[in-house]
Amino acid sequence: MQGSKPQGIVREAQRYQLTGVPTSTWYDLQNAGLAPKPIHLGLRSVGWLISELEEWIGAPAERDKTWQQVGDVAAKVTQKVKPVD
C-alpha cells in the first residue's frame, strides 16, 4: 500500500505532536465543538482517530475560523469581568 496515509488511533502525546495544541487548550476546543473529540479506549484512557486529526490539521481556513471563535469568546469574557480595585 504505497502512498497510503497512516490509520489508527493516537494517545495524548501523539495528538499533541500532530496538532501542536496544548492539552488544556485542546480540551477547551473540544468542549466548544471546535476540535475532534476523543474515543474511549477503556475506563480511563482515550485516543483520537488519526484521520480526524489529519482532517482538522489539513483545514487551515477552518482552523483559522476556530481560533477566531476562541478569541471572540475570550474577548466577551474579559469584557464582562470588572477589575478589582
Secondary structure, DSSP 8 states (H G I E B T S, - for coil): -TT----SEE-HHHHHHHH---HHHHHHHHHTT-S---EE-SSS-EEEEHHHHHHHHT-HHHHHHHHHHHHHHHHHHHHH-----
